[in-house]
Every structure is written in structure tokens, then in C-alpha cells.
Amino acid sequence: MTRPLLMLMALIVLPLMPALAQEPEEPDGITEDEDRARIESADHLRYDPVEGMYYLDGNVVFSHKEIKLYCDEAVYDYDANSAVAKGNPRVVDPETTITGDLIEANFDDEVATITGNVTAVTQKQQDSTQQPAEPEEETDEDAPPRDLEELWEDQTTITCEKIVYQYGEDVEVVTATGRVKAVQEDKTAYADTAVYEEKKDLITLTGDVRIVTDRGDEFRCPRAVISTEEDWIQAEQVTGVGRRRDHDEDAESPPATEQAAPVQESDGAEAPPPDQ
């Protein structure tokens, strides 16, 4: 083959080599959109393109930002980026788990509304950069140590009829209404409304507030603030402050009613009858 012919073939073949080596193109993969909820799993899925609705059932899991939504069945509106979940639904973030009968989530607004037999359990997340303190020496061998690990285990449980959970990065607020009861290790509070601010570790109670401690202290007020981290209470316009007597105090206190003193006779005169 002559040299001019070889050069001509090289000019023709070399530009084609990248195309010949290229594999067939495949459809683009799924593009992650952090503003849109993601359907992580479901046993069954039916999609209606006309309505833009997903019908899911069986081990359904949504994820959005830092939360996950679990349920047995759900309807997801793609255009509205919202879901209605039922069948053991629960919303979970790193520090709070909320359960109820029905959950309506608007992922654009970053709000989940939970209704019916609602329970919210919040537990402070351990800071991975902070090392637990060494347990203090205890004189009582049966007394548990009070170190950071134990404090991180403290929980606050709120039960109510309805919770509106704003889970935006700058918000993270749980608003509970309807027969609200908040229970911590050493106190129980009742109120018309409770607002839990995760970032501030504060619960603000309003309405007919009643707080009872495990030591027997009890009081009422229209507004109170409880720190879930530092374990203090601030209240306004407090009324009915009292302390319930425990068993030992009852044993030491005098009887509620006194017995009449024995009647003594004098100079043969008839003693008067005791007061009726």
C-alpha cells in the first residue's frame, strides 16, 4: 500500500475511533431534588399520570431533608409535593418521633400535620464531638452514676389530639393542641397548647396550665416555660401553689380531728355534756 493511501486512511479512521469506542447511550439517571420528597420504598405503587398521583401501600417510606415519613399506605401528589399517610404513620427526625392516626405532609412548606391519638417523643441527640464525663464516685453502690450518657437518655413525651410540626432547618417547632400532656422524668404538665422549640430545648405551655412534680409540688398558671435540657421551670401569674404530703409526712402530722377530752367531775356536780 502506498504511503499516500495510508495517510488518507488514517485521516478517515482516526476521527471515527472515539465514536466506535463509545458505549451505547443510556437514559439519564434520576436527578436528586432536595426540595422534593423522595419515595424510598413501597411494596406496591400505582401511578396515575393524568392526576399526577402516586398510590402506595406496604412499608412506605418517604424522605425529605432530615425527616423520614413511614406508613402502611399513602397518596402522594407529585404536583403539590404533598402526601397523606395512614396506617401506623410516623414522622422521624434525629431527635423526635411523632405518631398518630393520620399524617398530612406538605414538603414544599416543610410542615407535617399529625392528628388522632398523637404522641411525640423527643430525646436530645448526643453530640459526637463531646466526650461523656467520667462517672462520679458514689458512696451508695446501688445509686446510678449521673454522667452525660445518662442525661442524654432523658426524654420528653407529649400526648395530645393534634400536632403541627415545622421541620425547616431554621424552625424545627412542634405545636401541640387539644388535651396536651407533657411528661418528663421528674414532672408532668397539662395545658391547652404546648410549643416545643427543638433548637432552644424549650417547651412553652399556655392555657389552663397545671404542673406536678415527682416531689409532690403542684401549681397552676396561664403560661409556663420548661427547659428540656437544663431542667428548670419559669411560670407567670402562679396560683394554687401547694405541696402534697407524702406518706412519712402524713404519719408525723397530727390527726385531722381531735378527740374530746375526758370529762372530769367536780364537787359532786354533774359535768356538762361534751359539745355536739
Secondary structure, DSSP 4 states (H G I P E B T S, - for coil): --HHHHHHHHHHHGGGHHHHHSPPP----PPP-TTS-EEEE-SEEEEETTTTEEEEEEEEEEEETTEEEEEEEEEEETTTTEEEEESS-EEE-SSEEEE-SEEEEETTTTEEEEEEEEEEEEEPPPPTTSPPPPPPP-SSTTSPP--HHHHHT-EEEEEEEEEEEE--TTT-EEEEEEEEEEE-SSEEEEEEEEEEETTTTEEEEEEEEEEEETTSEEEEEEEEEEETTT--EEEES-EEEEE---HHHHHHSPPSSPPPPPP--BTTBPPPPPP-
